[in-house]
Amino acid sequence: MNEDYQVIIVGCGPAGLAAGLYASRGGLSVLLLGDESAGGGMRSIPLVENYPGFPDGVSGAKLGLDMMKQAMKFGLQFRLARVEGIEPHDEYKVVRATLIRGGDVVYRARTVIVAGGASPIRMGVAGESEFLGKGVSYCGVCDAPQFKDRVVVVAGGGDSGLTEALYLSRLVSEIIVVEIMPHVMATKILHDRALADPKIQIRCGTRIEAVRGDDHVTEVEFVNVLTGERTTSPVGGVLVRIGLEPNTGYLKGLVSLDDKGYVLVDERLETFVPGIFAAGDIRHGSDRQIATAVGDGVTAALSAHKMCSLARCTL
Protein backbone atom coordinates (compact mmCIF):
# COMPACT_ATOMS: atom_id res chain seq x y z
CA MET A 1 0.00 0.00 0.00
CA ASN A 2 1.34 3.42 -0.95
CA GLU A 3 -0.55 6.55 0.03
CA ASP A 4 0.47 10.20 -0.03
CA TYR A 5 -0.35 12.84 2.59
CA GLN A 6 0.78 16.33 3.39
CA VAL A 7 1.22 15.50 7.09
CA ILE A 8 1.71 12.19 8.84
CA ILE A 9 1.46 12.19 12.64
CA VAL A 10 2.90 9.38 14.75
CA GLY A 11 1.10 8.93 18.06
CA CYS A 12 -2.50 9.38 19.18
CA GLY A 13 -1.98 11.07 22.56
CA PRO A 14 -2.94 14.70 23.23
CA ALA A 15 0.00 16.10 21.21
CA GLY A 16 -0.78 13.97 18.18
CA LEU A 17 -4.52 14.63 18.36
CA ALA A 18 -4.06 18.39 18.72
CA ALA A 19 -1.66 18.37 15.76
CA GLY A 20 -4.19 16.36 13.79
CA LEU A 21 -6.97 18.83 14.57
CA TYR A 22 -4.99 21.92 13.58
CA ALA A 23 -3.43 20.39 10.47
CA SER A 24 -6.66 18.90 9.12
CA ARG A 25 -8.72 21.97 9.98
CA GLY A 26 -6.07 23.97 8.15
CA GLY A 27 -6.95 22.15 4.96
CA LEU A 28 -4.08 19.67 4.83
CA SER A 29 -4.41 15.95 4.12
CA VAL A 30 -3.44 14.29 7.41
CA LEU A 31 -2.89 10.71 8.50
CA LEU A 32 -2.47 9.80 12.16
CA LEU A 33 -0.75 6.51 13.00
CA GLY A 34 -1.04 5.05 16.50
CA ASP A 35 -0.57 1.63 18.07
CA GLU A 36 -3.35 2.22 20.59
CA SER A 37 -6.73 3.92 20.63
CA ALA A 38 -7.47 7.61 20.99
CA GLY A 39 -5.76 9.32 23.90
CA GLY A 40 -2.59 7.25 24.17
CA GLY A 41 -1.29 7.13 27.74
CA MET A 42 -3.89 9.72 28.74
CA ARG A 43 -6.49 6.95 28.63
CA SER A 44 -5.10 5.49 31.87
CA ILE A 45 -5.87 8.65 33.87
CA PRO A 46 -9.19 8.18 35.68
CA LEU A 47 -9.79 11.88 36.33
CA VAL A 48 -8.02 14.79 34.67
CA GLU A 49 -8.54 17.78 36.96
CA ASN A 50 -6.08 20.31 35.54
CA TYR A 51 -7.12 20.58 31.89
CA PRO A 52 -8.77 23.97 31.26
CA GLY A 53 -12.50 23.97 30.57
CA PHE A 54 -13.49 21.01 32.76
CA PRO A 55 -14.24 22.36 36.25
CA ASP A 56 -15.41 18.95 37.47
CA GLY A 57 -12.63 17.05 35.72
CA VAL A 58 -12.89 14.58 32.85
CA SER A 59 -11.64 11.04 32.36
CA GLY A 60 -8.57 10.75 30.16
CA ALA A 61 -10.35 8.18 28.00
CA LYS A 62 -13.27 10.52 27.29
CA LEU A 63 -10.99 13.48 26.64
CA GLY A 64 -8.96 11.44 24.17
CA LEU A 65 -12.04 10.14 22.37
CA ASP A 66 -13.54 13.62 22.09
CA MET A 67 -10.25 15.00 20.73
CA MET A 68 -10.19 12.25 18.10
CA LYS A 69 -13.81 12.89 17.08
CA GLN A 70 -13.14 16.60 16.77
CA ALA A 71 -10.09 16.08 14.55
CA MET A 72 -11.82 13.48 12.36
CA LYS A 73 -14.67 15.91 11.83
CA PHE A 74 -12.20 18.01 9.82
CA GLY A 75 -10.92 15.09 7.76
CA LEU A 76 -8.19 13.48 9.87
CA GLN A 77 -7.60 9.85 8.87
CA PHE A 78 -6.51 7.30 11.47
CA ARG A 79 -4.83 3.91 11.23
CA LEU A 80 -3.97 1.54 14.06
CA ALA A 81 -0.35 0.87 13.19
CA ARG A 82 3.14 0.66 14.64
CA VAL A 83 5.72 2.82 12.87
CA GLU A 84 8.91 0.92 12.04
CA GLY A 85 10.95 3.65 10.41
CA ILE A 86 11.08 6.99 8.62
CA GLU A 87 13.23 7.69 5.56
CA PRO A 88 13.88 11.34 4.67
CA HIS A 89 14.06 12.40 1.02
CA ASP A 90 14.47 15.86 -0.44
CA GLU A 91 10.80 16.52 -1.16
CA TYR A 92 9.05 13.96 1.04
CA LYS A 93 9.40 11.44 3.86
CA VAL A 94 8.68 7.71 3.61
CA VAL A 95 6.99 6.23 6.67
CA ARG A 96 7.04 2.45 7.02
CA ALA A 97 4.58 0.86 9.43
CA THR A 98 2.89 -2.39 10.37
CA LEU A 99 -0.87 -2.39 10.76
CA ILE A 100 -1.99 -3.73 14.14
CA ARG A 101 -4.31 -6.16 12.39
CA GLY A 102 -1.48 -7.31 10.14
CA GLY A 103 0.27 -6.16 7.01
CA ASP A 104 3.13 -3.83 6.19
CA VAL A 105 2.30 -0.42 4.76
CA VAL A 106 4.26 2.45 3.25
CA TYR A 107 3.13 6.08 3.27
CA ARG A 108 4.67 9.29 1.92
CA ALA A 109 4.28 12.77 3.33
CA ARG A 110 5.78 16.22 2.93
CA THR A 111 6.05 16.56 6.72
CA VAL A 112 6.03 14.21 9.70
CA ILE A 113 5.15 15.01 13.33
CA VAL A 114 6.40 12.43 15.83
CA ALA A 115 4.29 12.48 18.96
CA GLY A 116 4.56 8.90 20.17
CA GLY A 117 5.02 9.87 23.82
CA ALA A 118 6.78 7.71 26.37
CA SER A 119 6.23 4.31 27.98
CA PRO A 120 6.49 3.23 31.63
CA ILE A 121 9.97 2.35 32.84
CA ARG A 122 10.35 -1.15 34.26
CA MET A 123 11.96 -1.78 37.64
CA GLY A 124 14.26 -4.49 36.34
CA VAL A 125 13.90 -6.69 39.42
CA ALA A 126 13.50 -10.43 39.81
CA GLY A 127 9.97 -11.61 39.08
CA GLU A 128 8.81 -8.44 37.34
CA SER A 129 8.70 -9.90 33.83
CA GLU A 130 7.61 -13.35 34.98
CA PHE A 131 4.48 -12.01 36.67
CA LEU A 132 3.49 -9.46 34.04
CA GLY A 133 -0.27 -9.91 33.68
CA LYS A 134 -0.25 -12.15 36.74
CA GLY A 135 -0.25 -9.38 39.31
CA VAL A 136 2.36 -7.03 37.82
CA SER A 137 0.90 -4.11 35.88
CA TYR A 138 1.91 -0.74 34.44
CA CYS A 139 -1.64 0.65 34.25
CA GLY A 140 -3.87 0.51 37.31
CA VAL A 141 -6.95 1.79 35.50
CA CYS A 142 -6.52 -0.82 32.76
CA ASP A 143 -5.95 -3.74 35.12
CA ALA A 144 -8.05 -2.68 38.11
CA PRO A 145 -10.26 -5.83 38.16
CA GLN A 146 -7.29 -8.14 38.87
CA PHE A 147 -6.46 -6.09 41.98
CA LYS A 148 -9.95 -6.21 43.54
CA ASP A 149 -9.88 -6.91 47.30
CA ARG A 150 -6.11 -7.51 47.26
CA VAL A 151 -3.16 -5.80 48.93
CA VAL A 152 -1.39 -3.85 46.17
CA VAL A 153 2.07 -2.27 46.05
CA VAL A 154 2.43 0.87 43.95
CA ALA A 155 6.05 1.50 42.96
CA GLY A 156 6.50 5.25 42.58
CA GLY A 157 5.45 8.22 44.69
CA GLY A 158 5.08 10.73 41.87
CA ASP A 159 1.87 12.15 40.47
CA SER A 160 1.08 9.10 38.36
CA GLY A 161 1.73 6.69 41.22
CA LEU A 162 -0.47 8.50 43.73
CA THR A 163 -3.18 9.17 41.14
CA GLU A 164 -3.47 5.46 40.43
CA ALA A 165 -3.21 4.58 44.13
CA LEU A 166 -6.16 6.88 44.90
CA TYR A 167 -8.14 5.32 42.06
CA LEU A 168 -7.41 1.75 43.18
CA SER A 169 -8.21 2.45 46.83
CA ARG A 170 -11.90 2.07 45.99
CA LEU A 171 -11.33 -1.52 44.89
CA VAL A 172 -8.46 -2.98 46.91
CA SER A 173 -8.09 -3.84 50.57
CA GLU A 174 -4.81 -1.98 51.12
CA ILE A 175 -2.20 -0.04 49.14
CA ILE A 176 1.51 0.29 49.92
CA VAL A 177 3.12 3.14 47.98
CA VAL A 178 6.89 2.67 47.73
CA GLU A 179 9.15 5.61 46.88
CA ILE A 180 12.92 5.25 46.65
CA MET A 181 13.48 8.93 47.45
CA PRO A 182 13.27 10.18 51.07
CA HIS A 183 9.99 11.95 50.25
CA VAL A 184 7.20 11.57 47.72
CA MET A 185 7.59 13.46 44.45
CA ALA A 186 3.88 14.08 43.85
CA THR A 187 2.16 17.45 44.03
CA LYS A 188 0.87 18.52 47.44
CA ILE A 189 -2.81 18.03 46.61
CA LEU A 190 -2.26 14.38 45.64
CA HIS A 191 0.04 13.79 48.61
CA ASP A 192 -2.56 15.20 50.99
CA ARG A 193 -5.29 13.04 49.50
CA ALA A 194 -3.15 9.93 49.81
CA LEU A 195 -2.31 10.71 53.45
CA ALA A 196 -6.01 11.13 54.19
CA ASP A 197 -6.93 7.77 52.64
CA PRO A 198 -6.98 5.07 55.35
CA LYS A 199 -6.20 2.35 52.81
CA ILE A 200 -2.96 3.95 51.64
CA GLN A 201 0.37 3.79 53.46
CA ILE A 202 3.51 5.41 52.04
CA ARG A 203 7.02 4.05 52.54
CA CYS A 204 9.76 6.44 51.45
CA GLY A 205 13.43 5.52 51.17
CA THR A 206 12.36 2.05 50.09
CA ARG A 207 12.73 0.07 46.88
CA ILE A 208 11.33 -3.21 45.61
CA GLU A 209 13.99 -5.90 45.42
CA ALA A 210 11.96 -8.85 44.11
CA VAL A 211 8.45 -9.98 43.19
CA ARG A 212 7.51 -13.56 44.00
CA GLY A 213 4.56 -15.91 43.68
CA ASP A 214 3.29 -19.09 42.06
CA ASP A 215 0.73 -18.57 39.29
CA HIS A 216 0.14 -15.03 40.63
CA VAL A 217 2.04 -12.50 42.72
CA THR A 218 1.96 -13.44 46.42
CA GLU A 219 4.74 -11.39 48.00
CA VAL A 220 7.21 -8.55 47.50
CA GLU A 221 10.65 -8.10 49.05
CA PHE A 222 11.55 -4.54 50.05
CA VAL A 223 14.92 -2.96 50.87
CA ASN A 224 15.47 0.12 53.01
CA VAL A 225 17.88 2.19 50.88
CA LEU A 226 19.61 3.69 53.94
CA THR A 227 20.02 0.67 56.20
CA GLY A 228 19.90 -2.16 53.68
CA GLU A 229 17.30 -3.93 55.84
CA ARG A 230 15.16 -6.39 53.88
CA THR A 231 11.53 -7.13 54.63
CA THR A 232 8.88 -9.21 52.89
CA SER A 233 5.16 -8.49 52.71
CA PRO A 234 2.32 -10.65 51.37
CA VAL A 235 0.65 -8.82 48.48
CA GLY A 236 -1.63 -9.62 45.58
CA GLY A 237 -0.36 -7.16 43.01
CA VAL A 238 2.30 -4.67 41.98
CA LEU A 239 1.64 -1.53 39.96
CA VAL A 240 4.80 0.07 38.53
CA ARG A 241 4.80 3.86 37.98
CA ILE A 242 8.44 4.90 38.41
CA GLY A 243 8.88 7.02 35.31
CA LEU A 244 8.79 7.08 31.54
CA GLU A 245 11.15 6.46 28.64
CA PRO A 246 10.55 7.96 25.19
CA ASN A 247 9.28 5.82 22.34
CA THR A 248 12.10 6.81 20.01
CA GLY A 249 13.69 3.48 19.09
CA TYR A 250 12.77 3.87 15.41
CA LEU A 251 14.26 7.40 15.36
CA LYS A 252 17.81 6.52 16.41
CA GLY A 253 20.25 7.56 13.71
CA LEU A 254 17.62 9.71 12.02
CA VAL A 255 17.17 12.70 14.34
CA SER A 256 19.21 14.03 17.25
CA LEU A 257 18.33 12.59 20.66
CA ASP A 258 19.49 13.65 24.11
CA ASP A 259 21.25 11.25 26.49
CA LYS A 260 17.89 9.86 27.65
CA GLY A 261 16.52 9.33 24.17
CA TYR A 262 14.25 12.38 23.91
CA VAL A 263 14.09 14.23 20.58
CA LEU A 264 15.96 17.52 20.30
CA VAL A 265 13.99 20.28 18.56
CA ASP A 266 14.16 24.01 17.89
CA GLU A 267 11.60 26.66 18.89
CA ARG A 268 9.31 25.57 16.05
CA LEU A 269 9.59 21.97 17.32
CA GLU A 270 11.47 20.97 14.17
CA THR A 271 14.29 18.42 14.38
CA PHE A 272 17.55 18.91 12.52
CA VAL A 273 15.93 16.96 9.65
CA PRO A 274 13.80 19.52 7.76
CA GLY A 275 10.14 18.57 7.75
CA ILE A 276 10.28 16.25 10.76
CA PHE A 277 8.83 17.73 13.95
CA ALA A 278 8.43 16.36 17.49
CA ALA A 279 5.70 17.19 20.01
CA GLY A 280 4.62 16.18 23.50
CA ASP A 281 6.34 13.83 25.93
CA ILE A 282 8.67 12.52 23.25
CA ARG A 283 10.62 15.76 22.93
CA HIS A 284 13.45 17.10 25.07
CA GLY A 285 12.29 19.57 27.71
CA SER A 286 8.64 18.52 27.76
CA ASP A 287 6.72 19.31 30.95
CA ARG A 288 4.74 16.05 30.46
CA GLN A 289 1.37 17.67 30.98
CA ILE A 290 -1.71 17.19 28.82
CA ALA A 291 -2.12 20.93 28.35
CA THR A 292 1.50 21.46 27.27
CA ALA A 293 1.35 18.42 24.97
CA VAL A 294 -1.68 19.97 23.28
CA GLY A 295 0.28 23.22 22.89
CA ASP A 296 3.16 21.28 21.34
CA GLY A 297 0.81 19.62 18.89
CA VAL A 298 -0.58 23.00 17.84
CA THR A 299 2.91 24.49 17.37
CA ALA A 300 4.13 21.50 15.35
CA ALA A 301 1.02 21.55 13.15
CA LEU A 302 1.36 25.28 12.46
CA SER A 303 5.04 24.78 11.60
CA ALA A 304 4.16 21.92 9.25
CA HIS A 305 1.38 23.99 7.69
CA LYS A 306 3.78 26.86 7.03
CA MET A 307 6.28 24.51 5.41
CA CYS A 308 3.57 23.01 3.23
CA SER A 309 2.29 26.45 2.22
CA LEU A 310 5.75 27.65 1.22
CA ALA A 311 6.39 24.48 -0.79
CA ARG A 312 2.84 24.30 -2.16
CA CYS A 313 3.01 20.87 -0.54
CA THR A 314 2.35 18.56 -3.49
CA LEU A 315 4.04 15.20 -3.97
VENJOQUI-V240888 format. One record per residue. SS is DSSP state (h for helix, s for strand, l for the rest). PSI is psi as a letter, one per 20 degrees, with the letter a starting at -180 (NA if undefined). D_CENTER is the distance of its C-alpha to the mean C-alpha in Angstrom with 2 decimals. Layout:
# VENJOQUI-V240888
SS | PSI | D_CENTER
SS | PSI | D_CENTER
This chain:
# VENJOQUI-V240888
l | p | 28.61
s | p | 28.72
s | q | 27.56
s | p | 27.61
s | r | 25.47
s | h | 25.52
s | p | 21.74
s | p | 19.08
s | p | 15.42
s | o | 12.76
l | p | 9.49
l | k | 9.70
l | a | 7.28
h | h | 9.63
h | g | 10.59
h | h | 11.52
h | h | 13.25
h | g | 15.10
h | g | 16.20
h | h | 17.36
h | g | 19.31
h | h | 21.06
h | g | 21.86
h | h | 23.21
h | h | 25.03
l | j | 26.50
l | j | 28.21
l | q | 26.29
l | p | 25.57
s | p | 21.81
s | p | 19.84
s | p | 16.12
s | p | 14.80
s | q | 11.78
l | j | 11.61
l | r | 10.55
l | r | 12.04
l | p | 11.78
l | h | 9.01
h | c | 5.98
h | i | 3.78
h | h | 6.69
h | h | 9.02
h | i | 9.05
l | o | 10.53
l | h | 14.25
l | o | 15.64
s | o | 14.47
l | i | 17.59
l | k | 17.12
l | p | 16.52
l | p | 19.99
l | i | 22.17
l | n | 21.31
l | h | 23.78
l | j | 23.27
l | r | 19.48
s | q | 17.57
l | q | 15.23
h | h | 11.68
h | g | 12.77
h | g | 15.90
h | g | 14.55
h | g | 12.35
h | g | 15.46
h | h | 17.77
h | g | 15.99
h | g | 16.26
h | g | 19.87
h | g | 20.77
h | g | 19.73
h | h | 21.46
h | h | 24.47
l | j | 25.01
l | j | 24.81
l | p | 21.25
s | q | 21.15
s | p | 18.26
s | p | 18.15
s | o | 16.08
s | q | 16.08
s | p | 14.67
s | p | 15.73
s | h | 18.07
s | q | 19.48
s | p | 20.71
s | o | 24.38
s | p | 25.71
l | r | 29.21
l | g | 31.39
l | i | 31.01
l | r | 27.86
s | q | 24.82
s | p | 24.61
s | o | 21.30
s | p | 21.59
s | r | 19.41
s | p | 19.88
s | q | 19.82
l | h | 18.16
l | j | 21.61
l | q | 23.31
l | p | 24.84
s | q | 24.23
s | q | 24.11
s | p | 24.83
s | q | 24.21
s | q | 25.63
s | q | 24.65
s | g | 26.09
s | q | 22.73
s | p | 19.15
s | o | 16.03
s | p | 13.08
l | l | 9.81
l | j | 7.62
l | b | 4.87
s | q | 4.50
s | q | 5.25
s | p | 7.48
l | p | 10.82
l | q | 13.83
l | h | 17.00
l | k | 19.31
l | r | 22.10
s | p | 24.73
l | i | 23.92
l | g | 20.13
l | h | 19.90
l | h | 23.11
l | j | 22.02
s | p | 18.57
l | i | 19.03
l | k | 22.24
l | i | 21.12
s | p | 18.17
s | q | 14.74
l | j | 11.12
l | o | 10.73
h | h | 13.83
h | g | 13.78
h | g | 13.55
h | j | 16.25
h | g | 18.30
h | h | 21.53
h | i | 21.93
h | i | 22.03
l | p | 24.71
l | j | 27.66
l | r | 26.51
s | p | 26.09
s | p | 22.44
s | p | 21.22
s | o | 17.96
s | o | 17.19
l | o | 15.93
l | k | 17.56
l | a | 14.99
h | g | 13.76
h | h | 11.10
h | g | 13.88
h | h | 16.59
h | g | 14.88
h | h | 14.49
h | g | 17.94
h | h | 19.50
h | g | 18.24
h | h | 19.56
l | h | 22.79
l | i | 24.15
l | h | 24.13
l | r | 24.81
l | h | 27.99
s | q | 26.67
s | p | 23.58
s | o | 23.77
s | p | 21.12
s | p | 21.45
s | p | 20.73
l | h | 22.08
l | r | 22.93
l | i | 26.15
l | q | 24.42
l | q | 21.20
l | i | 18.68
l | r | 17.65
l | q | 19.19
h | g | 22.75
h | h | 22.35
h | h | 19.93
h | g | 22.14
h | g | 25.20
h | h | 23.96
h | g | 23.18
h | h | 26.62
h | i | 28.27
l | o | 26.90
l | i | 29.61
l | i | 27.38
s | p | 25.13
s | q | 26.44
s | p | 24.78
s | o | 25.83
s | r | 25.19
l | k | 26.30
s | q | 25.44
s | q | 23.38
s | p | 23.10
s | h | 25.45
s | q | 25.49
s | p | 24.57
s | r | 27.57
s | a | 28.89
l | e | 30.69
l | j | 29.03
l | q | 26.52
s | p | 25.47
s | h | 28.55
s | q | 28.28
s | p | 26.39
s | p | 28.13
s | q | 27.39
s | p | 28.71
s | o | 29.77
l | h | 28.69
l | g | 31.90
l | i | 34.52
l | j | 33.12
l | p | 34.19
s | p | 32.66
s | q | 32.38
s | p | 31.35
s | p | 30.25
s | p | 30.28
l | r | 26.93
l | j | 25.54
s | q | 21.83
s | p | 19.22
s | p | 15.70
s | o | 13.79
l | m | 11.56
l | j | 12.89
l | a | 10.26
s | q | 7.65
s | p | 8.94
s | q | 8.45
l | m | 8.78
l | j | 12.24
h | g | 14.68
h | i | 16.35
h | i | 16.90
s | p | 18.98
l | i | 22.50
l | g | 21.71
s | r | 20.30
l | p | 20.59
s | q | 17.93
l | a | 18.34
l | i | 19.17
l | j | 15.62
l | j | 14.56
l | q | 13.15
s | p | 14.96
l | p | 18.10
l | r | 19.15
l | a | 22.13
l | i | 22.60
l | j | 22.15
l | k | 18.78
s | p | 20.72
l | a | 20.56
l | i | 23.94
l | o | 24.10
l | p | 25.53
l | i | 23.68
s | p | 20.24
s | r | 17.88
s | p | 14.38
l | q | 12.36
h | b | 9.46
h | i | 7.31
h | i | 8.85
s | q | 12.25
l | p | 14.59
l | j | 15.33
l | q | 12.35
l | i | 12.74
l | l | 9.06
l | q | 10.50
h | g | 10.30
h | g | 13.87
h | h | 13.64
h | g | 10.89
h | g | 13.43
h | g | 16.16
h | g | 14.75
h | g | 14.61
h | g | 18.16
h | g | 19.43
h | g | 18.29
h | g | 19.82
h | h | 22.98
h | g | 23.31
h | g | 23.03
h | g | 25.50
h | g | 27.89
h | g | 27.86
h | h | 28.56
h | g | 31.30
h | h | 32.99
h | j | 32.97
l | i | 33.83
l | l | 30.83
l | q | 32.70
l | NA | 32.27
